[in-house]
Amino acid sequence: MYNWNIDINKLKKNPERYAIWKLEQRINFGLNGQKINIEKLKKYWNKLIIDPQRKKLLKMWLWPKQS
């Protein structure tokens, strides 16, 4: 993943924020051939800032009986 407006080396110093940023980028802008780590997605679910419709769809896939 290439991002020109973020200093990734600086962001990597905070592993939690880096993981959240990476998940948000992949969800909002495409996977670019990469996979999303489901455990991290569930772990940081409440901290993700993503499109509400995508979040609703992901929620249905992650927790199908809670919808």
PDB file of N, CA, C and O in Angstrom:
ATOM      1  N   MET A   1       0.850  -1.160   0.000  1.00  0.00           N
ATOM      2  CA  MET A   1       0.000   0.000   0.000  1.00  0.00           C
ATOM      3  C   MET A   1       0.904   1.234   0.000  1.00  0.00           C
ATOM      4  O   MET A   1       1.840   1.329   0.793  1.00  0.00           O
ATOM      5  N   TYR A   2       0.613   2.172  -0.894  1.00  0.00           N
ATOM      6  CA  TYR A   2       1.395   3.398  -0.986  1.00  0.00           C
ATOM      7  C   TYR A   2       0.526   4.576  -0.594  1.00  0.00           C
ATOM      8  O   TYR A   2      -0.556   4.758  -1.153  1.00  0.00           O
ATOM      9  N   ASN A   3       0.972   5.370   0.345  1.00  0.00           N
ATOM     10  CA  ASN A   3       0.237   6.541   0.767  1.00  0.00           C
ATOM     11  C   ASN A   3       1.203   7.705   0.826  1.00  0.00           C
ATOM     12  O   ASN A   3       2.166   7.681   1.592  1.00  0.00           O
ATOM     13  N   TRP A   4       0.954   8.712   0.028  1.00  0.00           N
ATOM     14  CA  TRP A   4       1.873   9.834  -0.091  1.00  0.00           C
ATOM     15  C   TRP A   4       1.674  10.912   0.974  1.00  0.00           C
ATOM     16  O   TRP A   4       2.566  11.738   1.165  1.00  0.00           O
ATOM     17  N   ASN A   5       0.540  10.936   1.672  1.00  0.00           N
ATOM     18  CA  ASN A   5       0.281  12.025   2.605  1.00  0.00           C
ATOM     19  C   ASN A   5       0.455  11.640   4.079  1.00  0.00           C
ATOM     20  O   ASN A   5       0.133  12.437   4.961  1.00  0.00           O
ATOM     21  N   ILE A   6       0.946  10.461   4.352  1.00  0.00           N
ATOM     22  CA  ILE A   6       1.161   9.990   5.724  1.00  0.00           C
ATOM     23  C   ILE A   6       2.609   9.536   5.865  1.00  0.00           C
ATOM     24  O   ILE A   6       3.141   8.852   4.991  1.00  0.00           O
ATOM     25  N   ASP A   7       3.236   9.917   6.959  1.00  0.00           N
ATOM     26  CA  ASP A   7       4.572   9.430   7.266  1.00  0.00           C
ATOM     27  C   ASP A   7       4.413   8.074   7.953  1.00  0.00           C
ATOM     28  O   ASP A   7       4.217   8.001   9.166  1.00  0.00           O
ATOM     29  N   ILE A   8       4.499   7.014   7.173  1.00  0.00           N
ATOM     30  CA  ILE A   8       4.242   5.671   7.678  1.00  0.00           C
ATOM     31  C   ILE A   8       5.257   5.267   8.743  1.00  0.00           C
ATOM     32  O   ILE A   8       4.903   4.586   9.705  1.00  0.00           O
ATOM     33  N   ASN A   9       6.498   5.675   8.584  1.00  0.00           N
ATOM     34  CA  ASN A   9       7.514   5.323   9.593  1.00  0.00           C
ATOM     35  C   ASN A   9       7.176   5.932  10.942  1.00  0.00           C
ATOM     36  O   ASN A   9       7.358   5.290  11.976  1.00  0.00           O
ATOM     37  N   LYS A  10       6.685   7.164  10.943  1.00  0.00           N
ATOM     38  CA  LYS A  10       6.269   7.808  12.188  1.00  0.00           C
ATOM     39  C   LYS A  10       5.038   7.120  12.764  1.00  0.00           C
ATOM     40  O   LYS A  10       4.935   6.929  13.976  1.00  0.00           O
ATOM     41  N   LEU A  11       4.106   6.750  11.890  1.00  0.00           N
ATOM     42  CA  LEU A  11       2.873   6.092  12.318  1.00  0.00           C
ATOM     43  C   LEU A  11       3.151   4.701  12.899  1.00  0.00           C
ATOM     44  O   LEU A  11       2.459   4.268  13.820  1.00  0.00           O
ATOM     45  N   LYS A  12       4.140   4.014  12.378  1.00  0.00           N
ATOM     46  CA  LYS A  12       4.472   2.672  12.862  1.00  0.00           C
ATOM     47  C   LYS A  12       4.979   2.659  14.302  1.00  0.00           C
ATOM     48  O   LYS A  12       5.007   1.605  14.936  1.00  0.00           O
ATOM     49  N   LYS A  13       5.376   3.809  14.821  1.00  0.00           N
ATOM     50  CA  LYS A  13       5.842   3.889  16.202  1.00  0.00           C
ATOM     51  C   LYS A  13       4.701   3.661  17.192  1.00  0.00           C
ATOM     52  O   LYS A  13       4.940   3.319  18.350  1.00  0.00           O
ATOM     53  N   ASN A  14       3.473   3.848  16.739  1.00  0.00           N
ATOM     54  CA  ASN A  14       2.286   3.567  17.550  1.00  0.00           C
ATOM     55  C   ASN A  14       1.555   2.402  16.879  1.00  0.00           C
ATOM     56  O   ASN A  14       0.733   2.630  15.992  1.00  0.00           O
ATOM     57  N   PRO A  15       1.837   1.156  17.284  1.00  0.00           N
ATOM     58  CA  PRO A  15       1.299  -0.021  16.592  1.00  0.00           C
ATOM     59  C   PRO A  15      -0.229  -0.060  16.509  1.00  0.00           C
ATOM     60  O   PRO A  15      -0.781  -0.495  15.498  1.00  0.00           O
ATOM     61  N   GLU A  16      -0.906   0.385  17.551  1.00  0.00           N
ATOM     62  CA  GLU A  16      -2.370   0.354  17.521  1.00  0.00           C
ATOM     63  C   GLU A  16      -2.919   1.337  16.478  1.00  0.00           C
ATOM     64  O   GLU A  16      -3.793   0.985  15.685  1.00  0.00           O
ATOM     65  N   ARG A  17      -2.413   2.538  16.487  1.00  0.00           N
ATOM     66  CA  ARG A  17      -2.884   3.539  15.523  1.00  0.00           C
ATOM     67  C   ARG A  17      -2.538   3.130  14.100  1.00  0.00           C
ATOM     68  O   ARG A  17      -3.320   3.369  13.179  1.00  0.00           O
ATOM     69  N   TYR A  18      -1.365   2.511  13.910  1.00  0.00           N
ATOM     70  CA  TYR A  18      -0.971   2.036  12.581  1.00  0.00           C
ATOM     71  C   TYR A  18      -1.913   0.938  12.102  1.00  0.00           C
ATOM     72  O   TYR A  18      -2.316   0.936  10.939  1.00  0.00           O
ATOM     73  N   ALA A  19      -2.266   0.012  12.977  1.00  0.00           N
ATOM     74  CA  ALA A  19      -3.183  -1.074  12.607  1.00  0.00           C
ATOM     75  C   ALA A  19      -4.556  -0.513  12.234  1.00  0.00           C
ATOM     76  O   ALA A  19      -5.163  -0.960  11.261  1.00  0.00           O
ATOM     77  N   ILE A  20      -5.041   0.451  12.992  1.00  0.00           N
ATOM     78  CA  ILE A  20      -6.334   1.075  12.706  1.00  0.00           C
ATOM     79  C   ILE A  20      -6.277   1.807  11.372  1.00  0.00           C
ATOM     80  O   ILE A  20      -7.190   1.677  10.556  1.00  0.00           O
ATOM     81  N   TRP A  21      -5.223   2.569  11.142  1.00  0.00           N
ATOM     82  CA  TRP A  21      -5.065   3.305   9.892  1.00  0.00           C
ATOM     83  C   TRP A  21      -5.030   2.362   8.687  1.00  0.00           C
ATOM     84  O   TRP A  21      -5.658   2.612   7.658  1.00  0.00           O
ATOM     85  N   LYS A  22      -4.281   1.277   8.847  1.00  0.00           N
ATOM     86  CA  LYS A  22      -4.155   0.317   7.752  1.00  0.00           C
ATOM     87  C   LYS A  22      -5.499  -0.334   7.427  1.00  0.00           C
ATOM     88  O   LYS A  22      -5.839  -0.507   6.256  1.00  0.00           O
ATOM     89  N   LEU A  23      -6.261  -0.694   8.457  1.00  0.00           N
ATOM     90  CA  LEU A  23      -7.590  -1.261   8.233  1.00  0.00           C
ATOM     91  C   LEU A  23      -8.505  -0.256   7.534  1.00  0.00           C
ATOM     92  O   LEU A  23      -9.204  -0.603   6.582  1.00  0.00           O
ATOM     93  N   GLU A  24      -8.497   0.974   8.005  1.00  0.00           N
ATOM     94  CA  GLU A  24      -9.334   2.007   7.393  1.00  0.00           C
ATOM     95  C   GLU A  24      -8.974   2.215   5.929  1.00  0.00           C
ATOM     96  O   GLU A  24      -9.861   2.347   5.086  1.00  0.00           O
ATOM     97  N   GLN A  25      -7.696   2.245   5.623  1.00  0.00           N
ATOM     98  CA  GLN A  25      -7.252   2.430   4.241  1.00  0.00           C
ATOM     99  C   GLN A  25      -7.725   1.289   3.351  1.00  0.00           C
ATOM    100  O   GLN A  25      -8.226   1.520   2.250  1.00  0.00           O
ATOM    101  N   ARG A  26      -7.568   0.074   3.822  1.00  0.00           N
ATOM    102  CA  ARG A  26      -7.964  -1.083   3.023  1.00  0.00           C
ATOM    103  C   ARG A  26      -9.467  -1.132   2.814  1.00  0.00           C
ATOM    104  O   ARG A  26      -9.926  -1.479   1.726  1.00  0.00           O
ATOM    105  N   ILE A  27     -10.235  -0.793   3.829  1.00  0.00           N
ATOM    106  CA  ILE A  27     -11.692  -0.838   3.717  1.00  0.00           C
ATOM    107  C   ILE A  27     -12.202   0.308   2.849  1.00  0.00           C
ATOM    108  O   ILE A  27     -13.040   0.096   1.973  1.00  0.00           O
ATOM    109  N   ASN A  28     -11.704   1.515   3.083  1.00  0.00           N
ATOM    110  CA  ASN A  28     -12.219   2.685   2.368  1.00  0.00           C
ATOM    111  C   ASN A  28     -11.715   2.813   0.935  1.00  0.00           C
ATOM    112  O   ASN A  28     -12.439   3.311   0.072  1.00  0.00           O
ATOM    113  N   PHE A  29     -10.495   2.375   0.668  1.00  0.00           N
ATOM    114  CA  PHE A  29      -9.891   2.634  -0.632  1.00  0.00           C
ATOM    115  C   PHE A  29      -9.509   1.395  -1.428  1.00  0.00           C
ATOM    116  O   PHE A  29      -8.923   1.516  -2.504  1.00  0.00           O
ATOM    117  N   GLY A  30      -9.825   0.213  -0.929  1.00  0.00           N
ATOM    118  CA  GLY A  30      -9.551  -1.005  -1.666  1.00  0.00           C
ATOM    119  C   GLY A  30      -8.425  -1.818  -1.068  1.00  0.00           C
ATOM    120  O   GLY A  30      -7.521  -1.291  -0.419  1.00  0.00           O
ATOM    121  N   LEU A  31      -8.503  -3.085  -1.298  1.00  0.00           N
ATOM    122  CA  LEU A  31      -7.535  -4.010  -0.704  1.00  0.00           C
ATOM    123  C   LEU A  31      -6.236  -4.094  -1.480  1.00  0.00           C
ATOM    124  O   LEU A  31      -5.199  -4.442  -0.916  1.00  0.00           O
ATOM    125  N   ASN A  32      -6.278  -3.778  -2.777  1.00  0.00           N
ATOM    126  CA  ASN A  32      -5.082  -3.828  -3.620  1.00  0.00           C
ATOM    127  C   ASN A  32      -4.399  -5.194  -3.541  1.00  0.00           C
ATOM    128  O   ASN A  32      -3.173  -5.284  -3.462  1.00  0.00           O
ATOM    129  N   GLY A  33      -5.205  -6.246  -3.562  1.00  0.00           N
ATOM    130  CA  GLY A  33      -4.662  -7.598  -3.550  1.00  0.00           C
ATOM    131  C   GLY A  33      -4.286  -8.130  -2.178  1.00  0.00           C
ATOM    132  O   GLY A  33      -3.791  -9.251  -2.064  1.00  0.00           O
ATOM    133  N   GLN A  34      -4.515  -7.340  -1.132  1.00  0.00           N
ATOM    134  CA  GLN A  34      -4.162  -7.766   0.220  1.00  0.00           C
ATOM    135  C   GLN A  34      -5.415  -8.209   0.964  1.00  0.00           C
ATOM    136  O   GLN A  34      -6.533  -7.892   0.559  1.00  0.00           O
ATOM    137  N   LYS A  35      -5.220  -8.937   2.042  1.00  0.00           N
ATOM    138  CA  LYS A  35      -6.337  -9.407   2.845  1.00  0.00           C
ATOM    139  C   LYS A  35      -6.443  -8.605   4.131  1.00  0.00           C
ATOM    140  O   LYS A  35      -5.467  -8.033   4.617  1.00  0.00           O
ATOM    141  N   ILE A  36      -7.663  -8.580   4.669  1.00  0.00           N
ATOM    142  CA  ILE A  36      -7.890  -7.917   5.947  1.00  0.00           C
ATOM    143  C   ILE A  36      -7.782  -8.965   7.048  1.00  0.00           C
ATOM    144  O   ILE A  36      -8.350 -10.051   6.937  1.00  0.00           O
ATOM    145  N   ASN A  37      -7.065  -8.644   8.088  1.00  0.00           N
ATOM    146  CA  ASN A  37      -6.937  -9.524   9.240  1.00  0.00           C
ATOM    147  C   ASN A  37      -8.234  -9.423  10.053  1.00  0.00           C
ATOM    148  O   ASN A  37      -8.514  -8.380  10.643  1.00  0.00           O
ATOM    149  N   ILE A  38      -9.019 -10.492  10.085  1.00  0.00           N
ATOM    150  CA  ILE A  38     -10.327 -10.492  10.741  1.00  0.00           C
ATOM    151  C   ILE A  38     -10.198 -10.252  12.247  1.00  0.00           C
ATOM    152  O   ILE A  38     -11.028  -9.555  12.830  1.00  0.00           O
ATOM    153  N   GLU A  39      -9.181 -10.813  12.875  1.00  0.00           N
ATOM    154  CA  GLU A  39      -9.008 -10.619  14.306  1.00  0.00           C
ATOM    155  C   GLU A  39      -8.765  -9.143  14.635  1.00  0.00           C
ATOM    156  O   GLU A  39      -9.322  -8.618  15.599  1.00  0.00           O
ATOM    157  N   LYS A  40      -7.930  -8.477  13.829  1.00  0.00           N
ATOM    158  CA  LYS A  40      -7.667  -7.057  14.055  1.00  0.00           C
ATOM    159  C   LYS A  40      -8.917  -6.225  13.747  1.00  0.00           C
ATOM    160  O   LYS A  40      -9.201  -5.242  14.431  1.00  0.00           O
ATOM    161  N   LEU A  41      -9.641  -6.620  12.733  1.00  0.00           N
ATOM    162  CA  LEU A  41     -10.870  -5.913  12.396  1.00  0.00           C
ATOM    163  C   LEU A  41     -11.853  -5.957  13.562  1.00  0.00           C
ATOM    164  O   LEU A  41     -12.452  -4.938  13.904  1.00  0.00           O
ATOM    165  N   LYS A  42     -12.020  -7.103  14.160  1.00  0.00           N
ATOM    166  CA  LYS A  42     -12.917  -7.221  15.317  1.00  0.00           C
ATOM    167  C   LYS A  42     -12.363  -6.477  16.528  1.00  0.00           C
ATOM    168  O   LYS A  42     -13.117  -5.859  17.280  1.00  0.00           O
ATOM    169  N   LYS A  43     -11.058  -6.536  16.714  1.00  0.00           N
ATOM    170  CA  LYS A  43     -10.428  -5.893  17.871  1.00  0.00           C
ATOM    171  C   LYS A  43     -10.602  -4.375  17.830  1.00  0.00           C
ATOM    172  O   LYS A  43     -10.894  -3.758  18.854  1.00  0.00           O
ATOM    173  N   TYR A  44     -10.425  -3.778  16.664  1.00  0.00           N
ATOM    174  CA  TYR A  44     -10.467  -2.330  16.541  1.00  0.00           C
ATOM    175  C   TYR A  44     -11.798  -1.818  15.975  1.00  0.00           C
ATOM    176  O   TYR A  44     -11.891  -0.655  15.585  1.00  0.00           O
ATOM    177  N   TRP A  45     -12.805  -2.654  15.927  1.00  0.00           N
ATOM    178  CA  TRP A  45     -14.084  -2.316  15.318  1.00  0.00           C
ATOM    179  C   TRP A  45     -14.640  -0.965  15.782  1.00  0.00           C
ATOM    180  O   TRP A  45     -15.047  -0.151  14.954  1.00  0.00           O
ATOM    181  N   ASN A  46     -14.659  -0.723  17.069  1.00  0.00           N
ATOM    182  CA  ASN A  46     -15.249   0.506  17.602  1.00  0.00           C
ATOM    183  C   ASN A  46     -14.407   1.752  17.340  1.00  0.00           C
ATOM    184  O   ASN A  46     -14.889   2.871  17.518  1.00  0.00           O
ATOM    185  N   LYS A  47     -13.171   1.572  16.924  1.00  0.00           N
ATOM    186  CA  LYS A  47     -12.290   2.713  16.678  1.00  0.00           C
ATOM    187  C   LYS A  47     -12.176   3.061  15.199  1.00  0.00           C
ATOM    188  O   LYS A  47     -11.562   4.070  14.852  1.00  0.00           O
ATOM    189  N   LEU A  48     -12.755   2.247  14.322  1.00  0.00           N
ATOM    190  CA  LEU A  48     -12.632   2.470  12.886  1.00  0.00           C
ATOM    191  C   LEU A  48     -13.532   3.599  12.407  1.00  0.00           C
ATOM    192  O   LEU A  48     -14.691   3.702  12.808  1.00  0.00           O
ATOM    193  N   ILE A  49     -12.981   4.436  11.550  1.00  0.00           N
ATOM    194  CA  ILE A  49     -13.754   5.499  10.912  1.00  0.00           C
ATOM    195  C   ILE A  49     -13.884   5.110   9.444  1.00  0.00           C
ATOM    196  O   ILE A  49     -12.994   5.365   8.633  1.00  0.00           O
ATOM    197  N   ILE A  50     -15.015   4.488   9.125  1.00  0.00           N
ATOM    198  CA  ILE A  50     -15.260   4.037   7.758  1.00  0.00           C
ATOM    199  C   ILE A  50     -16.676   4.416   7.343  1.00  0.00           C
ATOM    200  O   ILE A  50     -17.495   4.807   8.174  1.00  0.00           O
ATOM    201  N   ASP A  51     -16.948   4.298   6.068  1.00  0.00           N
ATOM    202  CA  ASP A  51     -18.255   4.600   5.519  1.00  0.00           C
ATOM    203  C   ASP A  51     -19.324   3.801   6.265  1.00  0.00           C
ATOM    204  O   ASP A  51     -19.165   2.594   6.451  1.00  0.00           O
ATOM    205  N   PRO A  52     -20.415   4.451   6.697  1.00  0.00           N
ATOM    206  CA  PRO A  52     -21.446   3.749   7.474  1.00  0.00           C
ATOM    207  C   PRO A  52     -22.067   2.548   6.759  1.00  0.00           C
ATOM    208  O   PRO A  52     -22.382   1.542   7.395  1.00  0.00           O
ATOM    209  N   GLN A  53     -22.243   2.649   5.452  1.00  0.00           N
ATOM    210  CA  GLN A  53     -22.827   1.524   4.712  1.00  0.00           C
ATOM    211  C   GLN A  53     -21.867   0.336   4.655  1.00  0.00           C
ATOM    212  O   GLN A  53     -22.292  -0.813   4.769  1.00  0.00           O
ATOM    213  N   ARG A  54     -20.599   0.608   4.483  1.00  0.00           N
ATOM    214  CA  ARG A  54     -19.604  -0.472   4.484  1.00  0.00           C
ATOM    215  C   ARG A  54     -19.512  -1.100   5.867  1.00  0.00           C
ATOM    216  O   ARG A  54     -19.381  -2.316   6.003  1.00  0.00           O
ATOM    217  N   LYS A  55     -19.581  -0.253   6.893  1.00  0.00           N
ATOM    218  CA  LYS A  55     -19.515  -0.759   8.264  1.00  0.00           C
ATOM    219  C   LYS A  55     -20.715  -1.661   8.551  1.00  0.00           C
ATOM    220  O   LYS A  55     -20.575  -2.690   9.211  1.00  0.00           O
ATOM    221  N   LYS A  56     -21.874  -1.282   8.063  1.00  0.00           N
ATOM    222  CA  LYS A  56     -23.079  -2.094   8.248  1.00  0.00           C
ATOM    223  C   LYS A  56     -22.929  -3.452   7.556  1.00  0.00           C
ATOM    224  O   LYS A  56     -23.278  -4.485   8.128  1.00  0.00           O
ATOM    225  N   LEU A  57     -22.414  -3.448   6.338  1.00  0.00           N
ATOM    226  CA  LEU A  57     -22.209  -4.693   5.599  1.00  0.00           C
ATOM    227  C   LEU A  57     -21.170  -5.583   6.293  1.00  0.00           C
ATOM    228  O   LEU A  57     -21.384  -6.785   6.454  1.00  0.00           O
ATOM    229  N   LEU A  58     -20.059  -4.990   6.696  1.00  0.00           N
ATOM    230  CA  LEU A  58     -19.029  -5.763   7.396  1.00  0.00           C
ATOM    231  C   LEU A  58     -19.568  -6.352   8.697  1.00  0.00           C
ATOM    232  O   LEU A  58     -19.248  -7.485   9.056  1.00  0.00           O
ATOM    233  N   LYS A  59     -20.379  -5.581   9.391  1.00  0.00           N
ATOM    234  CA  LYS A  59     -20.965  -6.065  10.640  1.00  0.00           C
ATOM    235  C   LYS A  59     -21.829  -7.286  10.393  1.00  0.00           C
ATOM    236  O   LYS A  59     -21.806  -8.237  11.175  1.00  0.00           O
ATOM    237  N   MET A  60     -22.599  -7.265   9.297  1.00  0.00           N
ATOM    238  CA  MET A  60     -23.444  -8.426   8.962  1.00  0.00           C
ATOM    239  C   MET A  60     -22.591  -9.652   8.663  1.00  0.00           C
ATOM    240  O   MET A  60     -22.985 -10.770   8.996  1.00  0.00           O
ATOM    241  N   TRP A  61     -21.430  -9.464   8.042  1.00  0.00           N
ATOM    242  CA  TRP A  61     -20.550 -10.592   7.732  1.00  0.00           C
ATOM    243  C   TRP A  61     -19.813 -11.099   8.968  1.00  0.00           C
ATOM    244  O   TRP A  61     -19.635 -12.305   9.139  1.00  0.00           O
ATOM    245  N   LEU A  62     -19.390 -10.184   9.821  1.00  0.00           N
ATOM    246  CA  LEU A  62     -18.604 -10.575  10.990  1.00  0.00           C
ATOM    247  C   LEU A  62     -19.454 -11.197  12.096  1.00  0.00           C
ATOM    248  O   LEU A  62     -19.050 -12.168  12.735  1.00  0.00           O
ATOM    249  N   TRP A  63     -20.631 -10.624  12.311  1.00  0.00           N
ATOM    250  CA  TRP A  63     -21.528 -11.100  13.377  1.00  0.00           C
ATOM    251  C   TRP A  63     -22.918 -11.295  12.783  1.00  0.00           C
ATOM    252  O   TRP A  63     -23.806 -10.476  13.022  1.00  0.00           O
ATOM    253  N   PRO A  64     -23.125 -12.360  12.014  1.00  0.00           N
ATOM    254  CA  PRO A  64     -24.380 -12.530  11.259  1.00  0.00           C
ATOM    255  C   PRO A  64     -25.639 -12.654  12.126  1.00  0.00           C
ATOM    256  O   PRO A  64     -26.715 -12.279  11.660  1.00  0.00           O
ATOM    257  N   LYS A  65     -25.560 -13.142  13.319  1.00  0.00           N
ATOM    258  CA  LYS A  65     -26.761 -13.361  14.138  1.00  0.00           C
ATOM    259  C   LYS A  65     -27.139 -12.139  14.959  1.00  0.00           C
ATOM    260  O   LYS A  65     -28.211 -12.126  15.564  1.00  0.00           O
ATOM    261  N   GLN A  66     -26.302 -11.119  15.001  1.00  0.00           N
ATOM    262  CA  GLN A  66     -26.577  -9.931  15.799  1.00  0.00           C
ATOM    263  C   GLN A  66     -27.355  -8.868  15.032  1.00  0.00           C
ATOM    264  O   GLN A  66     -27.812  -7.903  15.644  1.00  0.00           O
ATOM    265  N   SER A  67     -27.522  -9.003  13.734  1.00  0.00           N
ATOM    266  CA  SER A  67     -28.160  -7.965  12.933  1.00  0.00           C
ATOM    267  C   SER A  67     -29.613  -7.805  13.223  1.00  0.00           C
ATOM    268  O   SER A  67     -30.274  -6.962  12.617  1.00  0.00           O
TER     269      SER A  67
END
